[in-house]
């Protein structure tokens, strides 16, 4: 079977250093996203093409919507709530206060409203693996769910029926599937459903569509690819004019547009000339819809 090909269009000249974590928020008809290296949070409206900005004191790893209003963030030093109106950040705890070389990275909310996020080493994270995976319960309890040797925690999503969770460990180039208990949040029976070949780069952020296929950004691969978690086959590819796509999210009123964040970090002057759009936001029409993202219940 031939791999279906799509193209992406630049929609905003963000020029981010390390754009990441896109998330559609139907309350404001906009995408939240972050620049980890610049410690910034953004809200991009595809209708007006406005991109509002908040400066943070720490590196953010991801952003999710909070049911009672505002947002939740994973930060270098733990999990926190954030009020975009006042700019107030309130810590909910740091389970790795004794690991100053680690920071929180990617995460999302599960179908029951838990906020899941994983950690990674700040430096040498492609060689030294010290990360773990946590969930923040609605009552504020932080539970360690898995691992002490995750490389880079990325791309957490759940199947539509909530019975499977998918997770990316970027340096290992692996995408895992877990059996998932919605009631307890327990994960078990980890299996590797996809290992990225060298030529496609490193799997990074991830989204899931209404057919339960995974859309994964491949750092160094110049693409986002649709992966079938059952067959482990690449079904589609979105070609990009930049080497480092970082994450993607379905959005728009019908959840049928795929927003893609990218990075410019680490490019030398020649690479920067070859990739003038590195760090910008892109959108692709991939002829399938996405799944609405749950909000944090706490």
KAWO-V30840 format. One record per residue. N is the residue number from 1. RES is the residue in one small letter. PSI is psi in whole degrees, -180 to 180 (NA if undefined). NEAR is the number of other ideal C-beta (glycine too) atoms within 8 Angstrom. D_LAST is the distance of its C-alpha to the last C-alpha in whole Angstrom. Layout:
n res psi near d_last
N RES PSI NEAR D_LAST
N RES PSI NEAR D_LAST
//
This chain:
n res psi near d_last
1 x 131 4 45
2 x 147 3 45
3 x 125 8 42
4 x 137 8 41
5 x 136 7 40
6 x 159 11 38
7 x 156 7 39
8 x 146 13 36
9 x 138 7 37
10 x 132 9 36
11 x -17 9 34
12 x 131 9 33
13 x 73 6 35
14 x -35 11 32
15 x 42 7 34
16 x 150 13 31
17 x -50 11 32
18 x 73 11 29
19 x 141 15 27
20 x 175 16 24
21 x 39 14 20
22 x 145 15 21
23 x 126 14 18
24 x 132 14 19
25 x 105 11 17
26 x -18 7 19
27 x -33 5 18
28 x 8 7 20
29 x 50 8 22
30 x 164 10 22
31 x 133 14 21
32 x 145 14 19
33 x 172 16 21
34 x 160 14 22
35 x 105 14 25
36 x -50 11 24
37 x -36 8 28
38 x -1 8 28
39 x 49 11 24
40 x 147 11 24
41 x 140 15 21
42 x 157 13 23
43 x 113 12 22
44 x 124 14 25
45 x 115 12 26
46 x -21 12 29
47 x -49 5 30
48 x -13 4 31
49 x 25 9 31
50 x 144 6 29
51 x 96 10 27
52 x 153 7 26
53 x 138 7 25
54 x 131 10 23
55 x 131 5 24
56 x 162 12 22
57 x -18 4 23
58 x 163 8 22
59 x 123 10 23
60 x 153 15 20
61 x -32 17 19
62 x 169 16 17
63 x 138 13 15
64 x 161 14 12
65 x 141 13 11
66 x 133 12 7
67 x -39 9 7
68 x 5 5 8
69 x 149 5 10
70 x -159 9 11
71 x 167 13 11
72 x 143 16 10
73 x 146 15 13
74 x 134 13 15
75 x 174 15 18
76 x -40 8 21
77 x 43 8 19
78 x -164 13 16
79 x 144 16 12
80 x 156 11 11
81 x 156 11 10
82 x 131 15 13
83 x 108 10 14
84 x -23 10 17
85 x -50 4 19
86 x -19 5 19
87 x 9 8 19
88 x 132 6 17
89 x 129 11 15
90 x 121 7 13
91 x 140 9 13
92 x 2 12 11
93 x 155 9 14
94 x 101 8 17
95 x -9 9 18
96 x 39 9 21
97 x -23 7 22
98 x 9 4 25
99 x 75 8 26
100 x -15 4 27
101 x -4 7 28
102 x 160 12 25
103 x 161 11 22
104 x 149 14 19
105 x -130 15 20
106 x 160 17 19
107 x 168 14 16
108 x 177 13 14
109 x 141 13 11
110 x 174 15 12
111 x -20 7 13
112 x 2 10 11
113 x 13 13 8
114 x 147 13 8
115 x 111 14 9
116 x 138 14 13
117 x 148 17 15
118 x 167 18 19
119 x 169 16 21
120 x 162 14 25
121 x 138 11 28
122 x -46 8 28
123 x 152 5 32
124 x 31 6 34
125 x -12 13 31
126 x -7 6 33
127 x -33 5 35
128 x 120 6 33
129 x 110 9 30
130 x 18 12 28
131 x 161 17 24
132 x 169 13 22
133 x 132 15 19
134 x 160 14 15
135 x 139 12 12
136 x 116 16 9
137 x 165 11 7
138 x -22 8 4
139 x 4 5 6
140 x -5 9 7
141 x 135 6 10
142 x 123 12 12
143 x 129 8 14
144 x 124 8 18
145 x -31 11 18
146 x 140 8 22
147 x 151 8 25
148 x -3 5 26
149 x 36 7 28
150 x 139 16 27
151 x -73 12 28
152 x 114 12 26
153 x 126 16 23
154 x 158 15 23
155 x 53 14 22
156 x 126 16 19
157 x 163 11 19
158 x 150 12 19
159 x 162 11 22
160 x -34 8 22
161 x -1 5 22
162 x 12 11 19
163 x -8 7 22
164 x 142 12 23
165 x 140 12 21
166 x 144 18 23
167 x 141 13 23
168 x 132 17 25
169 x 103 12 27
170 x -51 12 29
171 x -30 11 32
172 x -8 6 33
173 x 27 8 33
174 x 144 11 31
175 x 125 18 29
176 x 151 12 27
177 x 135 11 26
178 x 148 12 24
179 x 138 8 24
180 x 131 14 20
181 x 108 9 19
182 x -31 10 16
183 x -45 5 16
184 x -18 5 16
185 x 8 14 15
186 x 139 7 19
187 x 141 11 21
188 x 174 7 25
189 x 55 5 28
190 x 132 9 28
191 x 146 6 30
192 x 118 9 31
193 x -12 10 32
194 x 133 11 33
195 x 120 7 35
196 x 128 13 36
197 x 157 5 39
198 x -37 4 41
199 x -14 5 42
200 x -5 10 38
201 x -159 12 37
202 x 130 11 33
203 x 139 17 30
204 x -123 15 27
205 x 162 16 24
206 x 149 18 24
207 x 165 13 23
208 x 141 14 24
209 x -178 14 26
210 x -11 8 26
211 x 7 5 29
212 x 23 8 27
213 x 152 12 29
214 x 131 14 27
215 x 114 15 28
216 x 130 15 28
217 x 135 15 30
218 x 106 16 32
219 x 125 14 33
220 x -3 8 37
221 x -4 13 37
222 x 28 11 38
223 x 163 12 36
224 x 136 16 32
225 x 144 14 33
226 x 124 14 32
227 x 133 15 32
228 x 119 10 33
229 x -13 13 31
230 x -49 4 33
231 x -14 4 37
232 x 21 8 35
233 x 149 7 37
234 x 120 9 37
235 x -35 11 37
236 x 158 11 37
237 x 140 12 37
238 x 117 14 36
239 x 140 10 38
240 x 154 12 37
241 x 17 6 40
242 x 149 14 38
243 x -27 11 38
244 x 71 11 34
245 x 142 18 31
246 x -35 13 28
247 x 168 17 25
248 x 158 16 25
249 x 138 13 23
250 x 139 15 24
251 x -167 12 24
252 x 165 9 25
253 x -33 5 25
254 x 10 5 27
255 x 40 12 25
256 x 14 9 28
257 x 139 11 29
258 x 110 17 28
259 x 136 18 27
260 x 127 17 28
261 x 155 17 28
262 x 173 17 31
263 x 154 16 32
264 x -1 14 35
265 x 140 8 34
266 x -2 4 38
267 x 135 10 40
268 x 170 5 43
269 x -39 6 45
270 x -43 6 47
271 x -36 9 44
272 x -38 11 42
273 x -35 7 46
274 x -22 6 45
275 x 67 12 41
276 x -18 6 41
277 x 6 11 38
278 x 131 14 36
279 x -4 12 33
280 x 170 13 33
281 x 141 14 30
282 x 155 14 32
283 x 140 12 31
284 x 142 13 33
285 x 111 8 34
286 x 14 11 33
287 x 30 3 34
288 x 155 9 31
289 x 164 9 28
290 x -180 15 24
291 x 133 11 21
292 x 136 6 18
293 x 129 11 15
294 x 157 10 12
295 x 157 10 9
296 x 129 15 6
297 x -12 9 4
298 x NA 13 0
//
